[in-house]
Amino acid sequence: MKNKIKYYRKLKNLSQEELAKSSSISRATISGLENGTIKVTTNTTMDKIASALGVSTVELFYT
C-alpha cells in the first residue's frame, strides 16, 4: 500500500499536503499510509485517496 500511494503521488507531482487537500484526508494519514505506520484504513479513505490520484481503489491498494 505505502509504495503505490507515494508512487502515484510523485507521478502526479503532488506533495503530501496537496494530496491531503484534494482527498480531504489528513496529511498525517497520507504520511502514515505511505511509510507503513498506518496499516489499516477505511474503504472511504481508500476511495478518496484513489480518486484524488486518478486511479482505481483496486489498482492503488490491491494489486
Summary of the structure (lengths in Angstrom):
residues: 63
radius of gyration: 9.9
end to end distance: 9.0
largest distance: 25.2
contacts: 169
relative contact order: 0.21
helix: 68%
strand: 0%
